[in-house]
Amino acid sequence: MSSLQPPTWVFLENFKTLLFEDPRFWPAFFRTFYFTGLALICQTVLGVSIAVLFNRKFKGNQLIKTLFLLPMVSTPVAIGLVWLLIFEPSIGFANQFLGFFGIHSQLWISSPVQALPAIALVDTWQWTPMITLITLAGLSTLPQEHYEAAAVDGANSWQMFWHITFPLVLPTIFAAVLLRAIDAIKQFDLIYAMTQGGPGFSSETLNIYGFVNGFQYFKLGYTSAILVIFFMIIIGFSSIIIILRKKTEVTL
């Protein structure tokens, strides 16, 4: 778009350059999976744990559930801007909170090492309620006969969870993980609002790299090659999770 010359047919040249010559592609590729894996692990563990807790009856259950779901319905860009203030190294709440426990101030998104984990933390705060909500739906459909039989046999709460609840709700967890994996691997607005891929290129994922090439460098053919590969990655990643889910269902 920025060239006065008409576009030329280059066949697979963009893919060749991208895979074998571009120094920014493979780091962005691995950052994408690092961010996705980190966010998914945190969200799955927290989401399932909170779902099991919320599945019990206690006073104020419905109110707490409603408040817990609020981050999920918030705008990602607005969330990013709010967390920018929280992560501010000098006056941000995050460092003030750490100071209460005698922990030194952190640079958070200003650090090349901490930027991507900090964004994954924000993503976890926003989307853990989604996994909790889906897991809760699965827990509500579990038959009670298994628990009654286990209680008669003298099983404790942990044994009931590990041998009854977890295996039965596992297909539901896989469904929740699949939805979050697809969304996390193509995360854009939160990362762009908080760091725009910085500092340097330390939080630049494939989505951010594609955006930079397309709308800052105006290399639309090259961007298309990035997004084709990105689309294939999403299909492959989703297929693996679907296969694992089907194997789990067959085993159960």
ABEGO torsion letter per residue (X at the ends): XABABBBBBAEAAAAAAAAAABAAAAAAAAAAAAAAAAAAAAAAAAAAAAAAAAABBBBGAAAAAAAAAAAAABBAAAAAAAAAAAABAAABAAAAAAAAAGBBBBAEAABAAAAAAAAAAAAAAAAAAAAAAAAAAAAAABBAAAAAAAAAAGBBAAAAAAAAAAAAAAAAAAAAAAAAAAAAAABAAAAAAAAGGOBEAAABBAAAAAAAAAAAAGBAAAAAAAAAAAAAAAAAAAAAAAAAAAAAAAAX
